[in-house]
């Protein structure tokens, strides 16, 4: 009989610390808070992560890998029309939002830490540039297939779409605009065709 894989203390700490950083804030979450919530000893936490900053780095890398995989899966569905993939892209971002303070985990971590840790700003910036590049390629596919306007500026439109979706996630998080993301997708479809 195969025993189910036990969750490691490292994984528990990553999950609990990510939730605390995103829901309460990186600055106000202490290592003692993580010890109390995770039930993992401080010694064991420091065995895996030499500092709170190293823990933040591991969480950020885990988030980036997760979102890169999700976005890549949607973009790779070439059998679907571009607008359908764009809708799925926005939907997956909406579905994968945590209870983070800013609506988006990347924006939350950026606002809380980028003034102290330039590497956070650089890493999150690189993530968004990659996301914009993937959307630019998707839009170019739509242009090439005749699904989108032939004179559409793909790079600028991709940047606008990412900015619009991130803003919509923030507004949706504030509780003011529950259906804003759906409205944006319909508006984008109208503007791009």
Long-range contacts (C-beta under 8 A, 24 or more apart in sequence): 9-38, 9-40, 9-44, 9-45, 9-48, 10-48, 12-38, 12-39, 12-40, 13-38, 13-40, 13-44, 13-45, 13-48, 13-49, 13-55, 14-55, 14-58, 14-59, 14-62, 17-55, 17-59, 18-59, 18-62, 18-63, 18-98, 18-105, 19-98, 19-99, 21-56, 21-59, 21-108, 21-109, 21-112, 22-98, 22-99, 22-100, 22-101, 22-105, 22-108, 22-109, 23-98, 23-99, 23-100, 23-101, 25-101, 25-112, 26-56, 26-109, 26-112, 26-113, 27-112, 27-113, 53-117, 56-109, 56-113, 56-117, 56-120, 57-119, 59-109, 60-109, 60-120, 60-123, 60-124, 61-123, 63-105, 63-106, 63-109, 64-123, 64-127, 66-96, 67-96, 67-127, 67-131, 68-127, 68-130, 70-96, 71-131, 71-134, 72-134, 75-134, 75-137, 75-138, 78-141, 81-142, 81-147, 82-138, 82-139, 82-141, 82-142, 82-145, 82-147, 82-148, 83-142, 83-147, 83-188, 83-189, 83-192, 83-193, 85-138, 86-135, 86-138, 86-161, 86-185, 86-188, 86-189, 87-185, 87-189, 89-135, 89-138, 90-165, 90-181, 90-184, 90-185, 91-181, 93-165, 93-169, 94-169, 94-172, 94-181, 97-169, 97-173, 100-173, 102-170, 102-173, 103-169, 103-170, 103-171, 103-172, 103-173, 103-174, 104-166, 104-169, 104-170, 104-173, 107-166, 107-170, 128-162, 131-162, 132-158, 132-159, 132-162, 133-158, 135-161, 135-162, 139-192, 142-192, 147-193, 148-192, 148-193, 149-192, 149-193, 152-192, 157-192, 161-188, 164-188
